Amino acid sequence: MKEFYAGSGINSPITETREGRSIVFILEALNRLFDTHFDKGWLLNILDKMSFSSSVLREIRMMVQLTSIHDGDLSKLEAGVESLEEFISFIHRCVQPVLRDELGVSGFTRCAADTDNTTNAVLKEFFIYTFPHNLERLVDLHSQLVPLVKNLRESPVPGTGPMYMPARAVQ
């Protein structure tokens, strides 16, 4: 039965194609980057404070957790790519300009943050220092992923054609 589904195009693996392997490779890199630097406490608190939609984060999480891609995962992949674009745009436009103030490490808030311990202040400074680089890596991975997903949608995947051959007229 498994062979029937594999040959019929019903939820056939896209990961076996060159584009599919490239997408999975990029998704693995995105997963590590997003989980390590963007899906963490300080940034999530800032996003909550700015009323950023949690559904966008959920779509990104679902996309980056894909370890293989099948026909049924294409909609998750496309929704994740769109959500990642929205996330990047929001970070550039709304979060990055006020990040130092929001974390309480700008020159204007340093006197008010006497309750922060030294370790926490150093971690926040390091987070702020590495944030532009990590954001640029996120943009780069997104820009690599977009054309691959677009090509995947536009080009038929081998083995995903019609299940039955069309009947020919008898002459």
Beta strands, then each sheet from edge to edge (+ up, - down):
end
